[in-house]
């Protein structure tokens, strides 16, 4: 007779064997990929982390469209420019849903823009785009805000008089103040206690995203909810952002509605007032809170991290920095206000900005999408509800699209005559219906901030420092290891 413990072990083994064969049968419905294990899926193949190079290595064996399993959830990976482009743009509406994994569901509960799906997502995104346009996106008035913040950043570096500094905070502060002015109607000072709390919360969220514990939470949410750990800190950090957003909404309500809305919250509150008599209001405070969080997170972290990489690349490639400065000096006056339109006269500088985005590749995979109906992707039939993930890194490093994909090379964006040359495989903002709604603002910020900094300073390592780490830290975005540089006035 078997003891109770022996019977339990036999039962577990039996259940694992049954699960294994069920998985093998389920695999036949999806594109081929590495064989998954019960409970863990392909986490062992991924070494319990979502690494861009490992995803590209798996494509060499399984093709540019393959399946990875996270527990019992299959995820279709698109690899390389052609697969990502065709997969995201051939039937863009079909793959416009958003995967509500347990952790993201706990964060945003399907509200806002980034983590929403269906009719609600369409409404919030459409309103967000229309409102940002009404507030000047793509127009001179918004460009003036960017120029103002770039000027403040130059003044900050000038005040250091060449002393070493980690530029992470000043970059984040200046970039986020652009979106803060749009959303809240005011700027934060660099010493503002609340602003530092928001930065800390943002860093915690992006550090947690993509980590092993994040994957474990999505695999075993019922267990992780009962356990302490970094997931609790990440959820608490999102609450910090949400609480601040609610405080700002109350401040706007108490101030009263004006005939001329001054910021995004004003526009949204006016829309809430219009729709309140409907059977089911299209706009409510919960959605506004999550839209504010989306705009703050998306409008701060990505552009500031890209510039953080950009200054690092200039230190590592002083010849590139010198060429940018020579072009700026030849085309622009020393006190001339730099406009986004100037990029047409500055092909090399524009190429460098694009190469910084390509090579830093800060969002190495797109946020997972979901098929909202039965569809066909690259000739393979997929059912409604199937999760699809575009591997953006594989596009920006595609050897069939880039001459030297693993090297920082501005010539990727220049023709033989030295003119700027757009590239179809340049997709840092993703593609299809889920393309970044703040793309134009981000492009404007990156060009104006970068050009202003390079015109005013030469960036170099502190005295005695000869090496600098250019490997990324993996998280919600790929960030450089912290570094210090000297901004030497020119």
Buried (B, 14 or more C-beta within 10 A) or exposed (E): EEEEEEEEEEEEEEEEEEBBEEBEEBBEEBBEBBEBBBBBBBBEBBEBEBBBEEBBEBBEEBBBBBBBBBBBBBBBBBBBBBBBBBBBEBBBEBBBBBBBBBBBBBBBEBBBBBBBBEEBBBBBBEBBBEBBEEBBBEEEEBBEBBBBBBBBBBEBBEEBEBEBBEBBBBBBBBBBBBBBBBBBBEBBEBEEEEBBBBBEBBBBBBBBBBBBBBBBBBBBBEEBEEEEEBBBBBBEBBEBBBEBBBEBBEEBEEEEEEEEBBBBBBBBBBBBEEEEEEEEBBBBBBBBBBBBBBBBBBBBBBBBBBBBBBBBBBBEBEEBBEBBBEBBEEBBEEEEBBBBEBBEEBBBBBBBBBBBBBBBBBBBBBBBBBBBBEBEBBEBEBEEEBBBBBBBBBBBBBEEBBEEBEEBBBBBBBEEEEEBBEBEBBBBBBBBBBBBBBEBBBBBBBBBBBBBBBBBBBBBBEEEBEEBEBEBEBBBBBBBEEBBBBBBEE
